[in-house]
Amino acid sequence: MILSESESLLNTDPDSALLVLNSIAYPEKLSEKEYNRYILLKIQAEYKSYQDITSDSVILSVRDYYLEKKDNPNLALASYYCGCYYKECGDGENAMRYFLEADKYAGKGDDNNLRGLILSAIGVILLDQFDSEGAIRYFRESAALDRLTGNLNNAAVSYMQIGDCFQYLEQPDSALHYYMKCLHLVDEGNLCHEQSNIRQNLGILYARKGDLAKANQLLREALEHAPNQDDQIKIYLSLLDLYVENHQIDSVNFYMNHLLQKKDSIKDIYVKANGNYIPLYTIPTFSNQFT
């Protein structure tokens, strides 16, 4: 009953799903079947809640359990989270191995939601390996499956990632095409966080194209949609780059002072790392500002 309750909450409220799972005092006393289901649900809830899963190596034995049982649907899911575990541990080679295995078993069923996640994850690994063209193929497949299942949020993210790949390939027109596809989706679905991210990426693209007025407009729109302070600070950094590039000293000083005041309250470690360079700003660094 508790496991079913947590499973029903996974997609809509993973934090609550995790609370339900943590209410089980002695999970090791569950039956073997229920224990493996418990571990699989727990790592899903943690990952969806953006928690650290690098200590969850037990997912590897869960994958072995479902392999032995020839339970393809759960094997596909467990293999996917084995890939996520290794990805978070910084082991791209093993992450890719398990993502490919997950895709093999997911392909034997009709879970297009899971296949969309798997293909997107493979694309991310390829992008980390600087294989932008390979990543594009997987992101396109992922977006197509997400559109098929009505998962607009994931489809939008895939379009944005394709745009990023074309940016790395120095093909701005193709990047703009996919960024605009993403923009239409996120505005249609009113997806706040993605509305901010895509406008920031578009702003950076227009800045690189030399259209500073359009870049300024999009970055300010991104700021309006930013859901938290760390996201706002990333946009402030992009605006600071823009004003440095445009030699608008008053605006540079305004955002420099604003960022210095906010620097100590930054939570995101990557944003904090960028924030540490604020006092050293002398030249623009657009290439470091992708989300």
Beta strands, then each sheet from edge to edge (+ up, - down):
end
